């Protein structure tokens, strides 16, 4: 995994230029008075960056160069450029480009004042963070359906079968919690059948029978290089996640999922294994809100999932942070064969969830 030591902006500047931190010791030919003017000016820039969590976060990502190329900017800029060649060519393939473009067009209609960071492998960070407001860090890591072409060609599984376990359309169900309120949303376009970011590194790339619902997945084994490329996306995700947690202050980290409709599963289930005891009264209140005010018939805890690897990892590093997951049963918004999404049900679920969390 990636190893790094976080630097302050002042330390980064010190590595870049001796003028900034100590104008008397610079060997560059410039008058002393002008050096101090420059020194004062850059110190003010440094303070502005360190006080702005978004700029601070971007500076760390770019300084460590672990992500390669990034697309960063306002959603207005990236939406404007979505059909330009540089934007299309940024992504690994055209299928991923189409998914990201479609998302941009949908989100832009909801909130056109966001900041965005996008990776080549389809991690999208929507930044609607508001200082001194209630800010959620929302994760929808299983919403992705994109499988790189070279990986798909080695799999036996069909798109229809994948849809049974991919969290189809949950990005649309949960996203209003950030887009219409405040916080940051990390969405992921890569399918868990390529690399599952909610598993330990050893289990992130599925093997035959590695999950209870997987039988024969591969017709040809992946090469070492193919596995390394998939795990690069895994490392990118966790690096971004950690930088967001240490740079911003979140009231809750919320992991949004859907679950397959199996016998005995409820309509809604909170995963609370990694919720600190202090916050459990809030969970019980939310459970009541879902059942009584929004008319979900069956709302339970840890049924069947109590929280995945992402929340476990966050809890291990940040044990006092309020983390929780939520599972929505697919029967609430998909057709009986679970192959199609019911648009009216998606909208209804999104509105209900927003009403519940909107009262925070």
C-alpha positions as CSV (number, residue, x, y, z in Angstrom):
1,X,0.0,0.0,0.0
2,X,1.1,3.6,-0.4
3,X,3.3,5.1,2.2
4,X,3.4,8.9,2.8
5,X,4.0,11.6,5.4
6,X,1.7,14.5,5.2
7,X,3.3,17.9,4.6
8,X,2.0,21.3,5.4
9,X,1.9,23.8,2.6
10,X,4.7,25.8,4.2
11,X,6.9,22.7,4.1
12,X,6.0,22.2,0.4
13,X,6.9,25.8,-0.4
14,X,10.2,25.3,1.5
15,X,11.1,22.5,-0.9
16,X,10.1,24.6,-3.9
17,X,11.9,27.9,-3.2
18,X,14.2,29.3,-0.4
19,X,12.9,32.8,-1.2
20,X,9.5,32.0,0.3
21,X,10.6,30.8,3.7
22,X,13.8,32.7,4.2
23,X,14.2,35.7,1.8
24,X,17.6,36.6,3.3
25,X,19.3,33.3,2.3
26,X,18.2,33.0,-1.3
27,X,20.9,33.1,-3.9
28,X,18.5,34.4,-6.6
29,X,19.4,37.9,-7.7
30,X,16.5,40.0,-6.5
31,X,16.4,43.0,-4.2
32,X,15.9,42.4,-0.5
33,X,12.8,44.6,-0.4
34,X,11.2,42.8,-3.3
35,X,12.0,39.5,-1.7
36,X,10.1,40.5,1.5
37,X,7.2,41.7,-0.6
38,X,7.2,38.3,-2.4
39,X,7.6,36.5,0.9
40,X,4.6,38.3,2.4
41,X,2.5,37.7,-0.7
42,X,3.2,34.0,-0.8
43,X,2.7,33.6,2.9
44,X,-0.8,35.0,2.4
45,X,-1.4,32.6,-0.4
46,X,-0.2,29.7,1.8
47,X,-2.6,30.7,4.6
48,X,-5.5,30.9,2.2
49,X,-4.7,27.4,0.8
50,X,-4.3,25.9,4.3
51,X,-7.6,27.5,5.4
52,X,-9.4,26.1,2.4
53,X,-9.9,22.4,2.8
54,X,-10.6,21.8,-0.9
55,X,-7.3,23.5,-2.0
56,X,-5.4,21.8,0.7
57,X,-6.8,18.4,-0.3
58,X,-5.9,19.0,-4.0
59,X,-2.4,20.1,-3.1
60,X,-1.7,16.9,-1.2
61,X,-3.1,14.7,-4.1
62,X,-0.9,16.5,-6.7
63,X,2.2,16.7,-4.5
64,X,2.4,12.9,-3.8
65,X,1.7,12.2,-7.5
66,X,0.1,8.8,-6.7
67,X,-2.9,9.4,-8.9
68,X,-1.2,10.3,-12.1
69,X,-3.4,12.6,-14.1
70,X,-6.5,14.1,-12.5
71,X,-9.4,16.1,-13.9
72,X,-10.1,18.9,-11.4
73,X,-12.3,22.0,-11.6
74,X,-15.8,23.2,-11.1
75,X,-18.6,21.2,-12.4
76,X,-19.5,24.1,-14.7
77,X,-16.1,23.8,-16.4
78,X,-16.1,20.1,-16.7
79,X,-19.7,20.0,-17.9
80,X,-18.8,22.6,-20.5
81,X,-15.9,20.5,-21.7
82,X,-17.5,17.1,-21.5
83,X,-17.6,16.7,-25.3
84,X,-14.1,18.0,-25.9
85,X,-11.3,15.6,-27.1
86,X,-9.1,16.1,-24.0
87,X,-12.0,15.1,-21.8
88,X,-12.9,12.0,-23.8
89,X,-9.2,10.9,-24.1
90,X,-8.6,11.2,-20.4
91,X,-10.4,8.0,-19.5
92,X,-9.2,4.5,-20.0
93,X,-11.9,3.6,-22.5
94,X,-15.0,5.1,-24.1
95,X,-17.4,3.1,-22.0
96,X,-16.1,4.8,-18.9
97,X,-16.2,8.2,-20.5
98,X,-19.9,7.7,-21.4
99,X,-20.7,6.8,-17.8
100,X,-18.9,9.8,-16.4
101,X,-20.4,12.2,-19.0
102,X,-23.9,10.9,-18.2
103,X,-23.4,11.4,-14.5
104,X,-22.1,14.9,-15.1
105,X,-25.1,15.9,-17.1
106,X,-27.5,14.5,-14.4
107,X,-25.7,16.1,-11.4
108,X,-25.2,19.5,-13.2
109,X,-29.0,19.9,-13.3
110,X,-29.2,19.4,-9.6
111,X,-26.2,21.5,-8.4
112,X,-24.0,23.5,-10.8
113,X,-21.8,24.9,-8.1
114,X,-19.7,21.9,-7.1
115,X,-16.0,21.2,-7.3
116,X,-15.0,18.0,-8.9
117,X,-12.0,15.6,-8.9
118,X,-12.1,12.7,-11.4
119,X,-9.5,9.9,-11.8
120,X,-8.8,8.0,-15.0
121,X,-10.3,4.9,-13.4
122,X,-13.7,6.4,-12.7
123,X,-13.5,7.7,-9.1
124,X,-15.5,10.9,-8.9
125,X,-15.4,13.2,-5.9
126,X,-18.2,15.8,-5.8
127,X,-17.3,18.5,-3.3
128,X,-20.2,20.5,-1.9
129,X,-18.5,21.0,1.5
130,X,-19.8,24.0,3.5
131,X,-17.8,25.2,6.5
132,X,-19.9,25.4,9.7
133,X,-22.7,23.3,8.2
134,X,-23.7,19.6,8.6
135,X,-21.4,17.8,6.2
136,X,-21.7,14.2,5.2
137,X,-19.0,12.1,3.5
138,X,-21.1,9.8,1.3
139,X,-19.7,6.7,-0.3
140,X,-21.3,4.7,-3.2
141,X,-18.4,2.4,-4.0
142,X,-20.6,-0.5,-5.3
143,X,-22.6,1.6,-7.7
144,X,-20.2,1.1,-10.6
145,X,-20.9,-1.1,-13.6
146,X,-17.8,-0.4,-15.7
147,X,-15.5,-3.3,-16.4
148,X,-12.3,-2.6,-18.5
149,X,-12.6,-4.4,-21.9
150,X,-9.6,-6.6,-21.3
151,X,-11.0,-7.8,-18.0
152,X,-14.5,-8.4,-19.3
153,X,-13.1,-10.6,-22.1
154,X,-11.7,-12.9,-19.5
155,X,-14.9,-13.3,-17.5
156,X,-17.7,-15.8,-17.9
157,X,-20.3,-13.8,-16.1
158,X,-22.9,-11.8,-18.1
159,X,-24.0,-8.2,-17.5
160,X,-27.4,-9.4,-16.3
161,X,-25.8,-11.7,-13.7
162,X,-23.5,-8.9,-12.5
163,X,-26.5,-6.6,-12.0
164,X,-27.8,-8.9,-9.3
165,X,-24.9,-8.0,-7.0
166,X,-23.9,-4.6,-8.3
167,X,-25.6,-1.8,-6.4
168,X,-27.5,-0.5,-9.4
169,X,-28.6,3.1,-9.3
170,X,-27.7,3.7,-5.7
171,X,-25.8,6.8,-6.8
172,X,-29.1,8.3,-7.8
173,X,-30.8,7.2,-4.6
174,X,-28.3,8.6,-2.1
175,X,-26.6,11.5,-4.0
176,X,-29.1,14.2,-3.0
177,X,-27.8,13.9,0.6
178,X,-24.7,15.8,-0.6
179,X,-25.9,17.6,-3.7
180,X,-28.9,19.2,-2.1
181,X,-27.4,19.7,1.3
182,X,-23.7,19.7,2.1
183,X,-20.7,17.5,2.2
184,X,-18.6,15.4,-0.2
185,X,-19.7,12.4,-2.3
186,X,-17.3,9.7,-3.6
187,X,-18.8,7.7,-6.4
188,X,-17.1,4.9,-8.2
189,X,-17.8,3.8,-11.8
190,X,-15.8,0.6,-11.7
191,X,-17.7,-2.6,-11.1
192,X,-17.0,-4.7,-8.0
193,X,-16.5,-7.6,-10.5
194,X,-13.3,-5.9,-11.7
195,X,-12.1,-4.7,-8.3
196,X,-14.1,-4.5,-5.1
197,X,-13.0,-1.5,-3.0
198,X,-15.0,-2.8,-0.1
199,X,-12.9,-5.8,0.5
200,X,-9.4,-6.4,1.9
201,X,-6.6,-6.1,-0.7
202,X,-6.3,-9.9,-0.9
203,X,-10.0,-10.3,-1.6
204,X,-10.5,-7.2,-3.8
205,X,-10.2,-9.1,-7.1
206,X,-12.6,-12.0,-6.9
207,X,-11.6,-15.6,-7.5
208,X,-13.9,-18.4,-8.4
209,X,-16.0,-19.1,-5.3
210,X,-14.4,-16.3,-3.3
211,X,-17.9,-14.9,-2.5
212,X,-20.9,-17.0,-1.6
213,X,-22.7,-15.8,-4.8
214,X,-19.8,-16.4,-7.2
215,X,-19.3,-19.8,-8.8
216,X,-17.2,-19.8,-11.9
217,X,-16.1,-16.2,-12.8
218,X,-13.0,-16.5,-14.9
219,X,-12.5,-18.3,-18.2
220,X,-8.9,-17.1,-18.4
221,X,-6.7,-16.1,-15.4
222,X,-5.6,-12.4,-15.1
223,X,-2.0,-11.6,-15.7
224,X,0.1,-10.1,-12.9
225,X,0.2,-6.8,-14.8
226,X,-3.6,-6.8,-15.2
227,X,-4.1,-7.4,-11.4
228,X,-1.6,-4.6,-10.6
229,X,-3.5,-2.1,-12.8
230,X,-6.8,-3.0,-11.0
231,X,-5.2,-2.7,-7.6
232,X,-3.8,0.7,-8.6
233,X,-7.4,1.9,-8.6
234,X,-7.9,0.4,-5.2
235,X,-4.9,2.3,-3.8
236,X,-6.1,5.5,-5.4
237,X,-9.5,5.1,-3.7
238,X,-8.0,4.6,-0.2
239,X,-5.5,7.4,-0.6
240,X,-8.2,9.8,-1.6
241,X,-10.5,8.6,1.2
242,X,-7.8,9.2,3.8
243,X,-6.9,12.6,2.5
244,X,-10.6,13.7,2.7
245,X,-11.0,12.5,6.2
246,X,-7.9,14.2,7.6
247,X,-8.4,17.4,5.5
248,X,-12.1,18.0,6.1
249,X,-14.3,17.7,9.2
250,X,-17.4,15.4,8.6
251,X,-20.4,14.9,10.9
252,X,-21.0,11.4,9.5
253,X,-19.3,9.1,7.1
254,X,-22.1,7.2,5.3
255,X,-21.7,4.1,3.1
256,X,-24.7,3.7,0.8
257,X,-25.6,0.3,-0.6
258,X,-28.4,-1.8,-2.0
259,X,-28.9,-5.5,-1.4
260,X,-30.2,-8.5,-3.3
261,X,-33.8,-9.5,-2.4
262,X,-33.2,-12.8,-0.6
263,X,-35.6,-14.6,1.8
264,X,-35.9,-12.9,5.2
265,X,-34.1,-9.7,4.2
266,X,-35.8,-6.4,5.4
267,X,-36.7,-3.4,3.3
268,X,-33.9,-1.4,4.9
269,X,-31.0,-2.3,7.2
270,X,-28.4,-0.1,8.9
271,X,-24.9,-1.6,9.4
272,X,-23.8,-0.5,12.8
273,X,-20.9,-2.7,13.7
274,X,-18.5,0.3,13.5
275,X,-20.8,3.0,15.0
276,X,-19.4,4.3,18.3
277,X,-21.8,3.8,21.2
278,X,-22.2,7.5,21.6
279,X,-24.0,7.7,18.2
280,X,-26.3,4.7,18.6
281,X,-29.3,6.8,19.8
282,X,-29.1,8.6,16.5
283,X,-29.2,5.3,14.6
284,X,-32.3,4.2,16.6
285,X,-33.9,7.6,15.8
286,X,-33.2,7.1,12.1
287,X,-34.6,3.6,12.2
288,X,-37.8,4.9,13.7
289,X,-38.0,7.6,11.1
290,X,-37.7,5.1,8.3
291,X,-40.4,2.8,9.8
292,X,-42.9,5.2,11.1
293,X,-42.7,8.4,9.0
294,X,-41.6,7.0,5.7
295,X,-43.6,3.8,5.9
296,X,-40.9,1.2,5.3
297,X,-42.4,-2.1,6.5
298,X,-39.3,-3.7,7.9
299,X,-36.3,-1.8,9.1
300,X,-33.5,-3.7,10.9
301,X,-29.9,-3.5,12.1
302,X,-27.1,-5.6,10.6
303,X,-29.5,-7.7,8.5
304,X,-27.5,-9.2,6.9
305,X,-24.6,-6.8,6.6
306,X,-23.1,-5.0,9.6
307,X,-20.5,-2.9,7.7
308,X,-17.8,-3.7,5.2
309,X,-14.0,-3.3,4.9
310,X,-14.2,0.5,4.2
311,X,-15.9,1.3,7.4
312,X,-13.8,-1.2,9.4
313,X,-10.6,0.5,8.0
314,X,-12.0,4.0,8.9
315,X,-13.0,2.9,12.4
316,X,-9.6,1.4,13.0
317,X,-7.8,4.7,12.1
318,X,-10.5,7.1,13.4
319,X,-12.4,5.2,16.1
320,X,-14.5,8.2,17.3
321,X,-15.8,9.1,13.8
322,X,-19.6,8.5,13.2
323,X,-19.7,5.9,10.5
324,X,-22.7,3.8,9.3
325,X,-23.9,1.9,6.3
326,X,-27.4,1.6,4.9
327,X,-28.7,-1.2,2.7
328,X,-31.8,-0.7,0.5
329,X,-33.6,-3.9,-0.7
330,X,-33.6,-4.0,-4.5
331,X,-37.2,-5.1,-4.5
332,X,-38.1,-1.5,-3.6
333,X,-36.9,0.0,-6.9
334,X,-36.3,-2.8,-9.4
335,X,-38.4,-5.1,-11.6
336,X,-39.3,-8.6,-10.3
337,X,-36.4,-10.1,-12.4
338,X,-34.1,-7.4,-11.0
339,X,-33.0,-6.5,-14.5
340,X,-34.6,-3.1,-14.8
341,X,-34.8,0.0,-12.6
342,X,-38.2,1.6,-11.9
343,X,-37.6,5.3,-12.4
344,X,-40.6,6.4,-10.2
345,X,-39.4,4.2,-7.4
346,X,-35.9,5.6,-7.6
347,X,-37.3,9.2,-7.2
348,X,-39.5,8.2,-4.4
349,X,-36.7,6.5,-2.4
350,X,-34.4,9.4,-3.0
351,X,-37.0,11.8,-1.7
352,X,-37.7,9.7,1.4
353,X,-34.1,9.3,2.3
354,X,-33.4,13.0,1.9
355,X,-36.3,13.9,4.1
356,X,-35.0,11.7,6.9
357,X,-31.4,12.8,6.8
358,X,-32.4,16.4,5.9
359,X,-33.6,16.9,9.5
360,X,-30.1,16.5,10.8
